[in-house]
Structures are given as structure tokens and as C-alpha cells.
């Protein structure tokens, strides 16, 4: 028995990942942002939050211009 016959490249590379925020199973390469610049696509170089959840989080927590307008330089 040859080890190469038992395993294929697909078994070693993850193609899907569960999003930690929404809990959906999505395509790793297309639906998640890369967080590290590795040589090749190592599963650990992708985030655990999908692109949609990341966009929602950024928009929800973005500072509004009203908050920035109220800021004043401290008068010491």
C-alpha cells in the first residue's frame, strides 16, 4: 500500500471553514480575508470571520462625523 494513493491534496488543504460570528460554513479562499502573507494558501493565514461579517462589524462600529464634530481640544 502506497501512502500517496490513500491521500489526495484535497484532504490536506481545507476548502471550507465555519465563520465564528454567523456560524455558517463558507468557502475558505473566496469568503474569508487573508490575514498573513504566506507563501501558498495555508488555512491558518485566513481569518475566522467571513467577509460579510467583517463588513457588518466595520460599518456598525465606524465613527460618525457627529462624534468627530463634538470633539474639542482639551483646555488645560
C-alpha positions in Angstrom: 0.0 0.0 0.0 1.3 3.4 -1.0 0.6 6.4 1.2 0.2 8.7 -1.8 -2.7 6.5 -3.1 -4.6 6.9 0.2 -4.4 10.7 0.4 -5.1 13.4 -2.1 -4.2 17.1 -2.0 -7.8 17.9 -1.1 -7.5 16.0 2.1 -4.6 18.1 3.3 -6.0 21.5 2.3 -9.1 22.9 4.0 -11.6 24.2 1.5 -14.3 25.3 3.9 -14.4 27.0 7.3 -17.1 27.9 9.8 -17.5 31.6 10.5 -17.1 32.3 14.2 -19.7 35.1 14.1 -22.6 33.9 11.9 -21.8 30.2 12.2 -22.2 29.4 8.5 -19.9 27.1 6.6 -18.3 29.0 3.7 -15.6 28.7 1.1 -12.2 29.5 2.7 -10.5 31.2 -0.2 -13.4 33.2 -1.6 -15.3 34.1 1.6 -12.6 34.9 4.1 -9.9 37.6 4.2 -6.2 36.7 4.4 -4.5 37.9 7.5 -0.9 36.9 6.7 1.1 37.0 3.6 2.3 33.4 3.5 3.7 31.5 0.5 0.8 29.4 -0.6 -2.7 29.2 0.9 -2.2 27.9 4.4 -5.6 27.7 6.3 -4.1 29.5 9.3 -3.4 32.6 7.2 -7.1 33.3 6.8 -9.3 35.0 9.3 -12.0 33.2 11.3 -14.6 35.9 10.5 -16.1 35.9 7.0 -16.1 38.9 4.7 -19.7 39.7 5.2 -19.5 39.7 9.0 -16.3 41.8 8.8 -18.1 44.4 6.7 -21.1 44.5 9.0 -18.8 44.9 12.1 -16.8 47.7 10.5 -19.9 49.7 9.4 -21.6 49.2 12.8 -18.5 50.4 14.8 -17.5 53.2 12.4 -17.2 56.6 14.0 -19.8 59.0 12.7 -19.0 62.6 11.8 -21.2 63.8 14.6 -18.9 62.3 17.2 -15.9 63.9 15.5 -17.6 67.3 15.3 -18.2 67.3 19.1 -14.5 66.7 19.9 -12.7 69.7 21.2 -9.1 70.2 22.1 -8.6 69.9 25.8 -8.3 73.3 27.5 -5.6 72.9 30.2 
